[in-house]
């Protein structure tokens, strides 16, 4: 679809917006260097901003029971240009393993990676298996030959016939598996545990990542998928079928894996009511069809506890056919464009807001500092110009300027000494904070809980041990937050004093934000409670349950703990950066001014030469301020989905 506002165009606009931000950040770095305002601290902040933009991804998870049309919808959204179904989506259970679609920008090539189902017997968590390419089966994909590529991708749906006991050993509930008609007494399980598909597609190249999940049985047997991968997706598209309504297994997936307290679907959860073409009734007319769809939408909304506008009716099958045939009328009737518009309006907009909050506010604060420094330099030159006409240099005025500049220089020099001392104090405070969340402390908790679980002989004892692990983590983070608040009060006092002394009202401290980590651990604790109370986990062998707990819950906690540690390590260095940057810039400006005035006093070339030199320097600084203003305007330009707004609202952003 090439109509204005299409998903492809909007993702391209989103990418162009990020690309422009990267360009402006690079311009700002060069501008700082040209104006002798660059420092290592600023360099680190700029590098982190660039990394945030370059590594940014948007993950959409397609979730639902078997035969709801998840893969067909993915085919319609992303692969219609090949003129055929690329991912296997025939009737029945086709997507048997979790499948991730993206483009590997580092490898810069198409491929299919498949992880054998037998790796479930391994004690290694999925995150570790991702880092071991030798464990995966690899196929290259040639997108110049769609038919061959389709045949290779069909491998994702391959199944194998095994005895029920082996299926149970691999974590499946054999009551929910299909029986192998050709081998009585055996059941069919997926041949692969996970599929990774890197494919060159404009949207995937722009950072879009798709997760196609299998049905309830596979979801329940892959704890990492439901504990970590699904909850961290930016948005969930929950597929239902218009011809079957909301079934018991649909509700089980919804209640157990999607609408839970542990979910972090920051851009929302949406239900996609697929196969609406079964409701098309050409005899009774279009209005009758619309009313039928509206009734099912309302019924679905009531069952799932969603608003009716968050239930998106669509026919993935007809949408794919329409795009292959370039039939605009059929495409509109399939209602796929409405689903694309939702991804644009709700999901893409959320990503833009995240970048605005996490990067642009910080960047504009740095730029404001730099503009203030250049303006101070310009004000000083204007004063020098007033003391130096084309015919006469006012030596007394120049001396007064030099004395005042020296006094200001001494002020900022002392401030820098004080700030460096405060920074050392902050580092000591940081060591205290870091000790509360050290890697060693975390591993001590892990070993303590491992011992508790190993010695426990009852289900209740196992449950208490698992719960105790998260109580220990929460205790550490609560202590971190309490100590962090004291440290932030100290930082606020330093800023308040500095702003009063320097009259630099725009300078604000960088917060620690430890509270978000406490919330994250509490959410993980809720996931662990669900894990502990899952009947499937209560019935498995103790050693397997312990292994699963450590591979899933403890590994997820370790990842979260590492993020906390990185923030705590960085904060003492960054907290005082705005006033450090401002003081350093002012000191350098004053050094230049003092040197200039002394040169003017000693200069034998005369007033006319000095006057012209000042005019040239003033003109250059005004050009530098114009460049900074231009960068400021470009950075503040609204993101694509907010383009109707004249200015990005920066105030009040956390």
ROKOL-448863 format. One line per 4 residues: their letters; for each residue x, y, z of C-alpha. Coordinates in nm, 3 decimals. Example, Ala and Ser with C-alpha at 12.3 -4.5 7.8 and 13.67 -1.06 7.14 Angstrom:
AS) 1.230 -0.450 0.780 ~ 1.367 -0.106 0.714;
% end
This chain:
XXXX) 0.000 0.000 0.000 ~ 0.148 0.332 -0.104 ~ -0.120 0.560 0.035 ~ -0.011 0.846 0.257;
XXXX) 0.010 0.743 0.621 ~ 0.089 0.378 0.550 ~ 0.291 0.180 0.800 ~ 0.594 0.166 0.568;
XXXX) 0.591 0.541 0.515 ~ 0.548 0.618 0.884 ~ 0.825 0.382 0.993 ~ 1.043 0.541 0.725;
XXXX) 0.949 0.885 0.863 ~ 1.032 0.763 1.216 ~ 1.370 0.639 1.091 ~ 1.435 0.969 0.908;
XXXX) 1.351 1.159 1.229 ~ 1.602 0.950 1.427 ~ 1.857 0.992 1.149 ~ 1.814 1.370 1.165;
XXXX) 1.860 1.360 1.543 ~ 2.183 1.164 1.494 ~ 2.295 1.427 1.241 ~ 2.217 1.713 1.481;
XXXX) 2.400 1.541 1.768 ~ 2.704 1.498 1.542 ~ 2.678 1.866 1.441 ~ 2.661 1.964 1.806;
XXXX) 2.976 1.765 1.885 ~ 3.168 1.938 1.603 ~ 3.028 2.275 1.712 ~ 3.153 2.216 2.067;
XXXX) 3.497 2.129 1.936 ~ 3.506 2.437 1.710 ~ 3.419 2.659 2.005 ~ 3.662 2.496 2.250;
XXXX) 3.377 2.370 2.468 ~ 3.432 1.997 2.433 ~ 3.523 1.766 2.723 ~ 3.542 1.395 2.802;
XXXX) 3.227 1.412 3.016 ~ 3.027 1.571 2.737 ~ 3.171 1.319 2.492 ~ 3.039 1.029 2.702;
XXXX) 2.690 1.178 2.726 ~ 2.678 1.237 2.352 ~ 2.801 0.886 2.278 ~ 2.527 0.733 2.496;
XXXX) 2.264 0.941 2.314 ~ 2.390 0.823 1.976 ~ 2.391 0.460 2.094 ~ 2.031 0.496 2.213;
XXXX) 1.921 0.612 1.867 ~ 2.131 0.368 1.665 ~ 2.035 0.060 1.868 ~ 1.667 0.155 1.905;
XXXX) 1.418 -0.120 1.818 ~ 1.039 -0.157 1.821 ~ 0.909 -0.505 1.911 ~ 0.557 -0.619 1.822;
XXXX) 0.446 -0.957 1.958 ~ 0.175 -1.151 1.776 ~ 0.011 -1.383 2.030 ~ -0.280 -1.623 2.009;
XXXX) -0.395 -1.982 2.003 ~ -0.326 -2.206 1.704 ~ -0.511 -2.134 1.378 ~ -0.594 -1.773 1.461;
XXXX) -0.403 -1.641 1.159 ~ -0.103 -1.479 1.330 ~ 0.144 -1.583 1.060 ~ -0.099 -1.499 0.780;
XXXX) -0.132 -1.148 0.922 ~ 0.247 -1.114 0.932 ~ 0.256 -1.228 0.568 ~ -0.003 -0.963 0.475;
XXXX) 0.173 -0.686 0.666 ~ 0.531 -0.751 0.560 ~ 0.570 -1.005 0.278 ~ 0.298 -0.935 0.020;
XXXX) 0.557 -0.783 -0.216 ~ 0.686 -1.138 -0.283 ~ 0.351 -1.225 -0.442 ~ 0.296 -1.532 -0.221;
XXXX) 0.297 -1.658 0.138 ~ 0.655 -1.654 0.262 ~ 0.601 -1.782 0.617 ~ 0.414 -2.113 0.652;
XXXX) 0.051 -2.032 0.739 ~ -0.163 -2.312 0.605 ~ -0.464 -2.445 0.798 ~ -0.376 -2.618 1.123;
XXXX) -0.080 -2.574 1.357 ~ 0.191 -2.414 1.147 ~ 0.396 -2.190 1.377 ~ 0.517 -2.454 1.619;
XXXX) 0.802 -2.257 1.777 ~ 0.852 -1.890 1.877 ~ 0.976 -1.707 1.567 ~ 1.155 -1.371 1.566;
XXXX) 1.175 -1.163 1.248 ~ 1.423 -0.876 1.217 ~ 1.719 -0.767 1.010 ~ 2.068 -0.832 1.144;
XXXX) 2.242 -0.504 1.063 ~ 2.575 -0.634 1.188 ~ 2.578 -0.944 0.965 ~ 2.402 -0.749 0.688;
XXXX) 2.254 -1.063 0.535 ~ 1.944 -1.284 0.525 ~ 1.941 -1.610 0.717 ~ 1.731 -1.855 0.917;
XXXX) 1.860 -1.987 1.250 ~ 1.685 -2.277 1.421 ~ 1.745 -2.405 1.773 ~ 1.678 -2.781 1.814;
XXXX) 1.399 -2.870 2.056 ~ 1.639 -3.105 2.238 ~ 1.818 -2.802 2.390 ~ 1.533 -2.789 2.642;
XXXX) 1.720 -3.060 2.831 ~ 2.012 -2.820 2.871 ~ 2.055 -2.619 3.188 ~ 2.157 -2.317 2.983;
XXXX) 1.908 -2.028 2.967 ~ 1.787 -1.912 2.626 ~ 1.983 -1.588 2.654 ~ 2.305 -1.787 2.681;
XXXX) 2.207 -2.018 2.393 ~ 2.164 -1.710 2.173 ~ 2.535 -1.643 2.220 ~ 2.637 -1.993 2.107;
XXXX) 2.596 -2.010 1.727 ~ 2.724 -2.369 1.715 ~ 2.401 -2.484 1.888 ~ 2.184 -2.350 1.604;
XXXX) 2.110 -2.486 1.257 ~ 2.165 -2.222 0.991 ~ 2.012 -2.172 0.646 ~ 2.095 -1.885 0.412;
XXXX) 1.799 -1.704 0.253 ~ 1.807 -1.570 -0.102 ~ 1.536 -1.305 -0.136 ~ 1.596 -1.284 -0.511;
XXXX) 1.431 -1.628 -0.540 ~ 1.108 -1.609 -0.333 ~ 1.001 -1.967 -0.404 ~ 1.325 -2.116 -0.276;
XXXX) 1.318 -1.883 0.025 ~ 0.960 -1.990 0.101 ~ 1.062 -2.355 0.091 ~ 1.349 -2.290 0.333;
XXXX) 1.123 -2.095 0.570 ~ 0.879 -2.387 0.571 ~ 1.136 -2.562 0.794 ~ 1.009 -2.345 1.083;
XXXX) 0.687 -2.550 1.089 ~ 0.854 -2.893 1.084 ~ 0.738 -3.137 1.351 ~ 0.866 -3.471 1.475;
XXXX) 0.687 -3.776 1.611 ~ 0.785 -3.883 1.964 ~ 0.643 -4.097 2.247 ~ 0.435 -3.900 2.501;
XXXX) 0.697 -3.964 2.770 ~ 0.963 -3.791 2.562 ~ 0.727 -3.498 2.498 ~ 0.673 -3.462 2.873;
XXXX) 1.048 -3.482 2.929 ~ 1.087 -3.186 2.693 ~ 0.831 -2.984 2.889 ~ 0.516 -3.036 2.680;
XXXX) 0.172 -3.123 2.809 ~ 0.105 -3.428 2.590 ~ -0.274 -3.393 2.643 ~ -0.257 -3.074 2.437;
XXXX) -0.047 -3.219 2.153 ~ -0.172 -3.363 1.828 ~ -0.156 -3.738 1.794 ~ 0.046 -3.878 1.508;
XXXX) -0.203 -4.065 1.289 ~ 0.073 -4.240 1.100 ~ 0.238 -4.362 1.422 ~ -0.034 -4.458 1.672;
XXXX) 0.062 -4.393 2.031 ~ 0.298 -4.108 1.940 ~ 0.249 -3.731 1.948 ~ 0.375 -3.446 1.732;
XXXX) 0.609 -3.185 1.879 ~ 0.793 -2.898 1.708 ~ 1.136 -2.992 1.572 ~ 1.269 -2.653 1.676;
XXXX) 1.263 -2.457 1.998 ~ 1.320 -2.113 1.849 ~ 1.353 -1.958 1.502 ~ 1.547 -1.641 1.420;
XXXX) 1.481 -1.494 1.075 ~ 1.699 -1.209 0.953 ~ 1.550 -1.072 0.634 ~ 1.616 -0.751 0.447;
XXXX) 1.289 -0.563 0.465 ~ 1.252 -0.183 0.481 ~ 1.070 -0.198 0.816 ~ 1.306 -0.452 0.971;
XXXX) 1.605 -0.251 0.852 ~ 1.453 0.045 1.039 ~ 1.451 -0.145 1.370 ~ 1.111 -0.315 1.366;
XXXX) 1.120 -0.658 1.530 ~ 0.834 -0.912 1.514 ~ 0.772 -1.198 1.754 ~ 0.538 -1.469 1.624;
XXXX) 0.436 -1.702 1.907 ~ 0.285 -2.049 1.899 ~ -0.025 -2.158 2.090 ~ -0.100 -2.214 2.456;
XXXX) 0.089 -2.542 2.499 ~ 0.414 -2.404 2.358 ~ 0.372 -2.076 2.551 ~ 0.331 -2.265 2.876;
XXXX) 0.633 -2.484 2.813 ~ 0.875 -2.196 2.741 ~ 0.894 -1.997 3.066 ~ 1.153 -1.752 2.931;
XXXX) 0.913 -1.656 2.653 ~ 0.636 -1.565 2.896 ~ 0.853 -1.435 3.181 ~ 1.088 -1.214 2.981;
XXXX) 1.030 -1.190 2.605 ~ 0.656 -1.126 2.590 ~ 0.634 -0.881 2.883 ~ 0.917 -0.671 2.736;
XXXX) 0.751 -0.634 2.393 ~ 0.645 -0.276 2.322 ~ 0.299 -0.391 2.217 ~ 0.096 -0.711 2.200;
XXXX) -0.138 -0.795 1.911 ~ -0.364 -1.071 2.042 ~ -0.516 -1.270 1.756 ~ -0.869 -1.407 1.777;
XXXX) -1.090 -1.566 1.515 ~ -1.423 -1.410 1.421 ~ -1.566 -1.752 1.338 ~ -1.498 -1.900 1.683;
XXXX) -1.518 -1.598 1.913 ~ -1.328 -1.595 2.242 ~ -1.265 -1.957 2.333 ~ -1.153 -2.105 2.666;
XXXX) -0.796 -2.149 2.538 ~ -0.799 -1.788 2.410 ~ -0.897 -1.669 2.757 ~ -0.627 -1.890 2.913;
XXXX) -0.358 -1.720 2.700 ~ -0.505 -1.376 2.771 ~ -0.528 -1.424 3.147 ~ -0.204 -1.617 3.200;
XXXX) 0.033 -1.445 2.959 ~ -0.098 -1.105 2.847 ~ -0.329 -0.917 3.082 ~ -0.111 -0.979 3.386;
XXXX) 0.041 -0.749 3.644 ~ 0.391 -0.844 3.529 ~ 0.341 -0.723 3.170 ~ 0.532 -0.417 3.050;
XXXX) 0.355 -0.356 2.719 ~ 0.434 0.012 2.722 ~ 0.248 0.089 2.399 ~ -0.054 -0.123 2.483;
XXXX) -0.238 -0.449 2.432 ~ -0.471 -0.485 2.136 ~ -0.698 -0.764 2.015 ~ -0.709 -0.840 1.644;
XXXX) -1.035 -1.006 1.540 ~ -0.920 -1.201 1.236 ~ -1.115 -1.386 0.964 ~ -1.396 -1.129 0.943;
XXXX) -1.447 -1.243 0.581 ~ -1.660 -1.528 0.725 ~ -1.908 -1.254 0.823 ~ -1.920 -1.094 0.480;
XXXX) -2.274 -1.137 0.354 ~ -2.325 -1.006 0.003 ~ -2.694 -1.105 0.012 ~ -2.781 -0.890 0.312;
XXXX) -2.547 -0.606 0.227 ~ -2.257 -0.412 0.372 ~ -2.450 -0.256 0.661 ~ -2.552 -0.599 0.790;
XXXX) -2.186 -0.707 0.775 ~ -2.073 -0.395 0.965 ~ -2.333 -0.455 1.236 ~ -2.226 -0.818 1.272;
XXXX) -1.861 -0.718 1.308 ~ -1.953 -0.446 1.561 ~ -2.145 -0.698 1.774 ~ -1.848 -0.936 1.783;
XXXX) -1.615 -0.645 1.863 ~ -1.830 -0.549 2.161 ~ -1.859 -0.911 2.275 ~ -1.481 -0.950 2.253;
XXXX) -1.420 -0.621 2.433 ~ -1.649 -0.729 2.718 ~ -1.472 -1.063 2.758 ~ -1.119 -0.920 2.749;
XXXX) -1.190 -0.602 2.944 ~ -1.073 -0.379 2.659 ~ -1.226 -0.076 2.494 ~ -1.410 -0.151 2.171;
XXXX) -1.167 0.070 1.974 ~ -0.885 -0.161 2.086 ~ -1.051 -0.456 1.907 ~ -0.932 -0.442 1.546;
XXXX) -1.135 -0.645 1.292 ~ -0.933 -0.769 0.995 ~ -0.915 -1.040 0.731 ~ -0.547 -1.130 0.698;
XXXX) -0.621 -1.378 0.419 ~ -0.813 -1.124 0.207 ~ -0.559 -0.851 0.286 ~ -0.273 -1.066 0.156;
XXXX) -0.474 -1.152 -0.156 ~ -0.560 -0.785 -0.210 ~ -0.200 -0.674 -0.186 ~ -0.074 -0.947 -0.414;
XXXX) -0.343 -0.858 -0.671 ~ -0.315 -0.483 -0.601 ~ -0.690 -0.471 -0.535 ~ -0.748 -0.150 -0.337;
XXXX) -1.120 -0.215 -0.286 ~ -1.058 -0.559 -0.135 ~ -0.773 -0.418 0.077 ~ -1.001 -0.156 0.231;
XXXX) -1.266 -0.419 0.294 ~ -1.009 -0.639 0.471 ~ -0.956 -0.346 0.714 ~ -0.579 -0.404 0.726;
XXXX) -0.511 -0.030 0.673 ~ -0.694 0.040 1.002 ~ -0.460 -0.198 1.184 ~ -0.158 -0.029 1.027;
XXXX) -0.295 0.306 1.137 ~ -0.323 0.180 1.496 ~ 0.044 0.073 1.490 ~ 0.128 0.423 1.366;
XXXX) -0.097 0.618 1.603 ~ -0.046 0.424 1.923 ~ 0.270 0.216 1.905 ~ 0.503 0.425 1.692;
XXXX) 0.398 0.741 1.875 ~ 0.489 0.579 2.206 ~ 0.840 0.503 2.081 ~ 0.879 0.865 1.969;
XXXX) 0.774 0.983 2.314 ~ 1.028 0.752 2.479 ~ 1.310 0.901 2.271 ~ 1.183 1.251 2.344;
XXXX) 1.182 1.180 2.718 ~ 1.508 0.987 2.744 ~ 1.728 1.182 2.501 ~ 1.598 1.513 2.371;
XXXX) 1.545 1.672 2.712 ~ 1.904 1.591 2.813 ~ 2.041 1.707 2.479 ~ 1.857 2.039 2.492;
XXXX) 1.986 2.097 2.845 ~ 2.345 2.052 2.724 ~ 2.284 2.278 2.426 ~ 2.130 2.543 2.649;
XXXX) 2.445 2.536 2.863 ~ 2.662 2.582 2.556 ~ 2.450 2.868 2.423 ~ 2.473 3.042 2.760;
XXXX) 2.853 3.007 2.746 ~ 2.875 3.157 2.395 ~ 2.639 3.437 2.495 ~ 2.865 3.517 2.791;
XXXX) 3.162 3.527 2.555 ~ 2.968 3.760 2.324 ~ 2.870 3.991 2.612 ~ 3.236 4.016 2.714;
XXXX) 3.340 4.107 2.359 ~ 3.071 4.375 2.340 ~ 3.215 4.532 2.653 ~ 3.564 4.519 2.504;
XXXX) 3.435 4.677 2.183 ~ 3.284 4.964 2.386 ~ 3.633 5.030 2.526 ~ 3.799 5.023 2.185;
XXXX) 3.684 5.260 1.913 ~ 3.852 5.284 1.573 ~ 4.067 5.572 1.695 ~ 4.117 5.514 2.065;
XXXX) 4.158 5.237 2.323 ~ 4.028 5.323 2.670 ~ 4.306 5.171 2.879 ~ 4.125 5.232 3.209;
XXXX) 3.808 5.059 3.081 ~ 4.014 4.768 2.953 ~ 4.187 4.733 3.288 ~ 3.852 4.734 3.466;
XXXX) 3.728 4.467 3.225 ~ 4.041 4.263 3.287 ~ 4.000 4.294 3.665 ~ 3.634 4.190 3.646;
XXXX) 3.716 3.899 3.413 ~ 3.993 3.792 3.649 ~ 3.751 3.810 3.943 ~ 3.494 3.599 3.756;
XXXX) 3.769 3.359 3.647 ~ 3.878 3.317 4.010 ~ 3.512 3.252 4.105 ~ 3.469 2.969 3.851;
XXXX) 3.815 2.834 3.924 ~ 3.721 2.803 4.293 ~ 3.384 2.657 4.195 ~ 3.555 2.389 3.988;
XXXX) 3.783 2.299 4.278 ~ 3.478 2.277 4.505 ~ 3.284 2.074 4.247 ~ 3.573 1.834 4.200;
XXXX) 3.580 1.788 4.576 ~ 3.201 1.736 4.572 ~ 3.245 1.487 4.292 ~ 3.492 1.289 4.500;
XXXX) 3.238 1.296 4.782 ~ 2.976 1.178 4.532 ~ 3.205 0.896 4.428 ~ 3.235 0.787 4.791;
XXXX) 2.858 0.801 4.816 ~ 2.840 0.606 4.491 ~ 3.062 0.334 4.638 ~ 2.815 0.299 4.925;
XXXX) 2.524 0.274 4.678 ~ 2.712 0.031 4.456 ~ 2.795 -0.194 4.750 ~ 2.420 -0.236 4.808;
XXXX) 2.376 -0.381 4.459 ~ 2.715 -0.538 4.396 ~ 2.748 -0.848 4.179 ~ 2.898 -1.033 4.474;
XXXX) 2.598 -0.950 4.693 ~ 2.360 -1.074 4.422 ~ 2.550 -1.402 4.381 ~ 2.547 -1.450 4.760;
XXXX) 2.167 -1.428 4.748 ~ 2.164 -1.677 4.460 ~ 2.376 -1.930 4.646 ~ 2.173 -1.889 4.964;
XXXX) 1.849 -1.958 4.778 ~ 2.004 -2.247 4.583 ~ 2.095 -2.408 4.916 ~ 1.744 -2.348 5.054;
XXXX) 1.580 -2.503 4.748 ~ 1.813 -2.800 4.735 ~ 1.750 -2.882 5.101 ~ 1.376 -2.832 5.078;
XXXX) 1.162 -3.149 5.062 ~ 0.819 -2.991 5.030 ~ 0.642 -2.775 4.774 ~ 0.573 -2.515 5.042;
XXXX) 0.942 -2.506 5.132 ~ 1.039 -2.462 4.766 ~ 0.788 -2.181 4.735 ~ 0.923 -2.006 5.046;
XXXX) 1.278 -2.033 4.914 ~ 1.187 -1.876 4.580 ~ 0.993 -1.602 4.753 ~ 1.285 -1.534 4.988;
XXXX) 1.516 -1.466 4.692 ~ 1.300 -1.175 4.575 ~ 1.252 -1.048 4.928 ~ 1.632 -1.021 4.952;
XXXX) 1.650 -0.832 4.621 ~ 1.366 -0.598 4.716 ~ 1.531 -0.531 5.050 ~ 1.856 -0.432 4.879;
XXXX) 1.680 -0.202 4.634 ~ 1.465 -0.042 4.902 ~ 1.785 0.036 5.093 ~ 1.935 0.168 4.769;
XXXX) 1.638 0.397 4.715 ~ 1.651 0.528 5.073 ~ 2.026 0.594 5.056 ~ 1.987 0.732 4.703;
XXXX) 1.730 0.985 4.821 ~ 1.980 1.115 5.078 ~ 2.244 1.142 4.805 ~ 1.999 1.328 4.578;
XXXX) 1.921 1.574 4.857 ~ 2.293 1.646 4.882 ~ 2.313 1.700 4.504 ~ 2.008 1.929 4.509;
XXXX) 2.171 2.139 4.781 ~ 2.489 2.170 4.572 ~ 2.285 2.289 4.272 ~ 2.079 2.530 4.477;
XXXX) 2.395 2.691 4.618 ~ 2.562 2.699 4.278 ~ 2.262 2.857 4.104 ~ 2.235 3.123 4.373;
XXXX) 2.606 3.207 4.346 ~ 2.630 3.202 3.967 ~ 2.278 3.322 3.878 ~ 2.256 3.029 3.631;
XXXX) 1.890 2.947 3.687 ~ 1.860 2.687 3.408 ~ 2.089 2.425 3.563 ~ 1.920 2.114 3.704;
XXXX) 2.067 1.794 3.855 ~ 2.049 1.456 3.684 ~ 1.833 1.229 3.907 ~ 1.924 0.876 4.014;
XXXX) 1.572 0.739 3.950 ~ 1.626 0.435 4.173 ~ 1.251 0.403 4.220 ~ 1.202 0.258 3.871;
XXXX) 1.434 -0.031 3.959 ~ 1.239 -0.105 4.278 ~ 0.922 -0.119 4.069 ~ 1.092 -0.347 3.815;
XXXX) 1.199 -0.593 4.085 ~ 0.849 -0.592 4.235 ~ 0.707 -0.671 3.892 ~ 0.959 -0.952 3.855;
XXXX) 0.854 -1.079 4.198 ~ 0.495 -1.097 4.071 ~ 0.615 -1.302 3.772 ~ 0.796 -1.532 4.014;
XXXX) 0.476 -1.577 4.215 ~ 0.296 -1.683 3.898 ~ 0.584 -1.918 3.821 ~ 0.566 -2.069 4.172;
XXXX) 0.191 -2.121 4.157 ~ 0.182 -2.261 3.804 ~ 0.038 -2.615 3.834 ~ 0.275 -2.745 3.565;
XXXX) 0.575 -2.633 3.768 ~ 0.437 -2.785 4.087 ~ 0.409 -3.127 3.923 ~ 0.757 -3.155 3.771;
XXXX) 1.059 -3.313 3.936 ~ 1.229 -3.100 4.205 ~ 1.569 -3.082 4.032 ~ 1.403 -2.974 3.705;
XXXX) 1.196 -2.711 3.885 ~ 1.508 -2.568 4.053 ~ 1.692 -2.564 3.721 ~ 1.400 -2.393 3.552;
XXXX) 1.373 -2.135 3.831 ~ 1.741 -2.044 3.800 ~ 1.740 -2.049 3.419 ~ 1.435 -1.825 3.397;
XXXX) 1.364 -1.619 3.707 ~ 1.715 -1.583 3.850 ~ 1.864 -1.512 3.508 ~ 1.602 -1.241 3.448;
XXXX) 1.680 -1.096 3.793 ~ 2.051 -1.100 3.711 ~ 1.989 -0.899 3.391 ~ 1.782 -0.647 3.585;
XXXX) 2.045 -0.629 3.859 ~ 2.316 -0.552 3.600 ~ 2.106 -0.259 3.470 ~ 2.069 -0.127 3.824;
XXXX) 2.444 -0.157 3.878 ~ 2.526 0.031 3.557 ~ 2.294 0.316 3.656 ~ 2.439 0.334 4.007;
XXXX) 2.796 0.331 3.870 ~ 2.722 0.609 3.624 ~ 2.512 0.840 3.838 ~ 2.782 0.976 4.078;
XXXX) 2.986 1.080 3.773 ~ 2.690 1.235 3.592 ~ 2.493 1.400 3.873 ~ 2.709 1.714 3.877;
XXXX) 2.783 1.721 3.503 ~ 2.558 2.017 3.411 ~ 2.726 2.253 3.660 ~ 3.069 2.104 3.587;
XXXX) 3.013 2.168 3.217 ~ 2.887 2.521 3.278 ~ 3.178 2.608 3.511 ~ 3.438 2.466 3.273;
XXXX) 3.291 2.658 2.981 ~ 3.279 2.985 3.177 ~ 3.639 2.938 3.297 ~ 3.762 2.880 2.942;
XXXX) 3.573 3.183 2.813 ~ 3.720 3.403 3.081 ~ 4.072 3.271 3.008 ~ 4.025 3.376 2.647;
XXXX) 3.887 3.715 2.749 ~ 4.172 3.794 2.991 ~ 4.429 3.696 2.731 ~ 4.256 3.909 2.468;
XXXX) 4.235 4.219 2.688 ~ 4.601 4.193 2.784 ~ 4.694 4.158 2.419 ~ 4.487 4.467 2.341;
XXXX) 4.662 4.667 2.612 ~ 5.005 4.561 2.483 ~ 4.914 4.572 2.117 ~ 5.105 4.831 1.921;
XXXX) 4.897 4.795 1.604 ~ 4.654 5.052 1.727 ~ 4.288 5.085 1.805 ~ 4.166 5.044 1.446;
XXXX) 4.311 4.694 1.408 ~ 4.182 4.583 1.747 ~ 3.841 4.731 1.674 ~ 3.816 4.536 1.349;
XXXX) 3.936 4.217 1.513 ~ 3.667 4.250 1.779 ~ 3.401 4.313 1.513 ~ 3.511 4.001 1.324;
XXXX) 3.510 3.789 1.640 ~ 3.167 3.921 1.743 ~ 3.030 3.844 1.396 ~ 3.171 3.490 1.417;
XXXX) 3.018 3.432 1.762 ~ 2.681 3.551 1.637 ~ 2.709 3.299 1.355 ~ 2.791 3.031 1.613;
XXXX) 2.481 3.128 1.812 ~ 2.274 3.111 1.494 ~ 2.409 2.763 1.431 ~ 2.319 2.665 1.788;
XXXX) 1.969 2.814 1.747 ~ 1.928 2.615 1.426 ~ 2.034 2.293 1.602 ~ 1.794 2.378 1.884;
XXXX) 1.504 2.417 1.639 ~ 1.592 2.096 1.453 ~ 1.614 1.893 1.774 ~ 1.283 2.034 1.897;
XXXX) 1.104 1.946 1.575 ~ 0.809 1.721 1.656 ~ 0.831 1.351 1.578 ~ 0.642 1.229 1.269;
XXXX) 0.323 1.120 1.447 ~ 0.321 1.449 1.643 ~ 0.387 1.662 1.337 ~ 0.060 1.852 1.387;
XXXX) 0.206 2.005 1.701 ~ 0.416 2.316 1.646 ~ 0.667 2.248 1.923 ~ 0.762 1.937 2.117;
XXXX) 0.656 1.989 2.477 ~ 0.971 1.933 2.680 ~ 0.848 2.074 3.012 ~ 0.740 1.826 3.272;
XX) 0.917 1.530 3.113 ~ 1.057 1.293 3.373;
% end
